[in-house]
Amino acid sequence: MHTNNSLIEPIMIIVMDKNATKEMVDHVIQIVKDHDLIPEPSYGTTRIVIGVLGDRSKLREGNIARLPGVKEILLVSKPYKRVSREFQSESTLVKINDDVIFGDNKPVIIAGPCGVESKEQIRTIAKGVKELGADMLRGGAFKPRTSPYSFQGMGADGLKLLKEVGDEFGLPIVSECVSTEDLGVFEKYADMIQIGARNMQNFDLITKVARLGKPVLLKRGMSATVDEFMFAAEYILNEGNKNLVLCERGIRTFEQSTRNILDLNSMALIKQVSHLPIIVDPSHAAGRYDLVTPLARAGLAAGADGIIVEVHNKPDEALSDGKQSLTLESFAEFMKDAPKYHHYHG
């Protein structure tokens, strides 16, 4: 999946007229190539745009603007290029197994335990969340924990079990990869690979995960700025993998009453500056189960493309993050009225 274009900077976007013919588009692409630049055409529903990568000094935008079928030329000014709406105005849709679509006008609901603990546990939860309308199953097999004495997950066996149960109930799975040593097992079993908050700027890991070509869920680091978050996403798109979903999971501030603060300001801003879908994680933002549902509703109202939430059949006995996990009963309450809170900002 690795592309030779990964170190070449996007410099402009050529917007073609909606009535431009295929011959006109092909001619523009050839002109770009003739100037030793790299064209990246994107065929949208309303018009075609052509991203141009390379050295800006090799081609003046005025020379392109006069070509037949060209509507306008936009110079890329954002420091992060491929993730910006300047480079791609239409919202990206990310599909998981053709059944789940992020970025459409229906929010994707991902539910499951913080960690896979046993077959009975994950099967009970998967069956429950599926019946209640969840679209995907989450579960940690490799757990990066603050304390070395905390439950570290079941490893590869946990991921295989998650996939087995997900297939049984028709739920695509997402799980976090924490090491490049585990890429093989994630390539084989994961439908979507999560990059957690602690690894948002682990560029060796994220680029190698990106090269697998599988859909990626990138969580914002707990102290990362929006620009830092966007640059981390840029690394993934730079490897030729456009199947990227962002996740706002709360940031660390001076406030100590909750685990983190769900930054809906930044989530709403990212919806404007980036074409990538973004979901919210109210479980890690709150750190307590009684705040999860109101925060999830707020995220949907602010235009989130989905929710990822922790659900456990016995939170009091959970080996990790039981305090922030919904029960199947409380998840049912949330799912009952979740659609009415969703406000689409496509």
N, C-alpha and C positions, 0 to 999 in steps of 0.2 A: 504493500500500500504506500510505501515511501515514494515521494515525488522529488524529482530533481529541482522543482521550482521552489523548494521550501525556504531558500535563503534569498529569493528574488522578490523585491518589494512591489506590491501593486501601486501603480502611479495614477491611473485614471480609469474612468468608467465611460464607455461609449454607449449611449442610450439610442437605440434604433427606433425609428418611427413605427407606429403600430401597423402601418401599411407597407413596411419594407418587405421586399421580396427575398427569397432565399439567395438569389444571385447577388443582391445588394449586400446581404450579410456576409456571404462568402468573400466578396470583394474586399470588404473592410477587414476581415480576418486576414486575408492575404497581404494587404498593405501593412498591417501590424507586423506580420512575420517578415516582410521584406525589410523592415527597419530593425531586424534582430531583436524584436520584442516578442513577448509570449501572450497570446490571446486566451482568455478563459470565458467563452460564451456561456450565458445562462439563459435558458429558454423559459420565460415566465408565462403566465396565463394571459397577460395583456400585451406584453412586448418583450423583445429580446434586448439584453444588455451584454456588453462585452467588456470584461475586466482586462486591463492591460498591465502586464508585469515587466519590469526592467528598469532601464536607465532613462529618466525623464528627458535628458538632454538629446536623446536620439530621435525624438519625434515631438513636434509642436502640435498642440491640440487644434490650432487653426487649420492645419493641413487635413486633419481627419474630419473636422466639422463641415467641410465643403463637399464631402463625398455623398453620393446619392443614398437616401434612406437614413442618414444620420440625423437624429432629432437634436441631441445636445451632448456636450462633453462635460463630465464632472471630474474635477481633480480630487483625489483622495487626500483629505487633510487630517483625518484622525490618526493618532500615532499607532493605533491598532487598526489594521486594514481589512482583512477578510471577514472579521466578525461584525463590522460596522454596516449600518444601513446605507452609508454612502456607497459602499462597494456592492451591496445587494439590497435593493429597496423592499423586495417582497419577503415576507416572513418565511423562514425555513420550516418545512414539515419534516419531522423525524419519525420514521416508521419502525416499529418493532414487530417482526414476523408478519407484516401486512395486516395485523389485527388492531394494533395500538398506534395512534398517531398523536405525537406531540406538536402543538402549534396550530391545531385545527380549532374550531370553535367549541369543542367539548373537552373539558378538563380531564386529564389522565389521573386516576387515583392509584397510587402505589401503596400497598400495605403489607405488613408482616413484622416479625419480631426483630429486635436489635441483633440477636444472634441465633443461629441454628443450634439447638441444644440436643434434640433427639428426633427420631422419625415421628413418634407419636405427637410431640409438640408441634413440629412444623406442619404436619398433615392436618391436625385439628385447626390450626390457625388458617392455613390455606383454604380449607373447605369453608370455614366461616366467612373469610373476607370475600371469597368468590361468590358465595350466596348473597352477600350484601352489596355486590356490585363493583368490587375492586377490579382494576384492569391489569395490574401486575403484582407480583409477589417479591417483596424484599426480604433480605436476611443476610446477616454477616457470617461468613465462614472463616475469614481471617480478620481478627479484631485488633486494630491498633489502640491499645489502652494506655491511659496516663500512668497507671500503676502496673509494674511488672507482675504483681501478684493477682491482678484481676483476670477474669476468664478471657482467654486469648482466641477462642473459637475452635471449631473442629477441623479447620484447614480444608484440604482437598476433599476429604470425606463429607464435610458439611456442604460444600458446593455441589457435589454430585447428588447428595440427598435433596438439596434445594431444587435442583433441576428435575430430579425424578418426580418430586411432589408437584412442582409447577406444571410439568407435562400432564400429570394425572388429572389436574383440575383446569387445564387450559389457561394457565397463567404464565406469561413470559416472566423470567426472573432477572433481577438486578442485584449485584453483590459487589462489594468493594475489593479491589486489588491493591495490595500494599507493597508488593515487591515484584521486580522484574523476573525473579526466579519462578514465579507462579503464572507467567503469561500463557504457558501451554495449557494448563488446566482451565484457565478462563476462556481461552480461545475455543476450547472444546465444549464447555458446559454453560457459559454465561450467555444470555440473550442481550444483556446490556452490562457494561462494566462501569462501576462507580470509582471515581477518584475522590477520596475523602478530603475534608478540610485540611487535615494535617499534611496532605501531599499535594495541595494545589500548586505549589511552586517546586515540586520535585520533577524538574523538567526531563530528566532521564526517564522516569517512570511514565509520565504522561505522553511523551513522544512515542515510546515503544508500545504503549497501549493503543495510541491512535493508529499506529501502523497495522494493527490487527484488522482494522476496517470495521469492527463491530461498533454499534451505537455506544456512546460514552455519556455518562452523567457526571458532570464536573461540579463539585461543591465549592462554594466560596470559602476561603480561609477565614478563620475567626477574627483576624486583624487585618484582612486584606482590603485595600481600597477598590473602588469600582474599576479604575484603570488597571490595577494589578490583576484583578479577576479577568478583565477583558484580554489582557496580554497572555494569561495562562490559556484561555480559550483559543487565542491566536496560534499558539504552539500546536494545538490539535488540528485546526483547519489547515495550518501550514504543511501538515503531513499528508494532506489530500483526503482527510476524513471529515466529511460534512455532517455526519450523523451525531451531532453534539447537542445535548440538553444541559442547560445551566441550572444550578440549584442555589437559592438563597436559604441558608440554614442558620442565620443568626450570627451576629458579631459580638465580640467582647468589648464591653465599655466599663465605666466606673461603677455602674449599677450592679449590686450584688444580690438583689432579691430574686432574680431568675438566673438560669444558667447562661443565657445569652439574650440579645435583643434582636428580634426579627426586624430586619431593616427593609421595610416596604418602600421607603423613599428610594433606595437604590434599585429595588426590584422594578418599580415603575419607571425609573430612569433608564434602566437597561432595556426595557421593552421599547423605548424610544430610540436609543442609540444603536441597538443591535438587532439583527434579523433572527437571532437564535431563540428558540423557545426557552422559557425559564419557569421552573416550579419552585415551590417553597416547602421547607421542612419545619413544621411547627414543633415537632417533638424535641429536636436538638436546640431550637431557639428557646423554648420554655423550660425544659428540664423538669416539668411537673405536668402530670396528666390533665389536671383541671383547667389548664390554659391552652391545651392543644386545640380543642375544637374552636374556640373563639378566634385563635390566631389563624387557623386553617380557613375559616370563613372570611377573615380579613384579607388573606392572601388571594382568595378567589375573587373577592370584590375588587381588589386592586388590579386584577387582570392576569393572575398567575395561570400558566398553561397546565397546571396540575399540582397535586399534593403528594408528598411522600411522608407517610406517618407510621409510627411504630405501634403495633397491635400485638398483644400477648393474651393467651387464654388464661394464664395464671400470673399476672404481673408481680404478685407478692413473692413468687418463687423464681422469677426470672434471674438468670445468671448475669445479665447486664441490662442496665437502663430500665429497670422495672418501674421506677418512679415517674418516668415520662411516657409510659406505654398506655394506650387505651385498651380497655377490655373489648371483647367482641360486642358486648351490649352497648358500650358507649360509642364504638365505631358505628354501630347500627343507627344510633341517634344522629350522628353526624351525617351519615349517608342519606338519611331520610330527607333532609332539607338542603343538602350541599348544592344541588343545581340552581336553586333560587338565589344563591349568593354570587354565583359566577358572573363576572362582567368581562366580556371578551374585548381585548384591545389588540386586534390583529394588525 
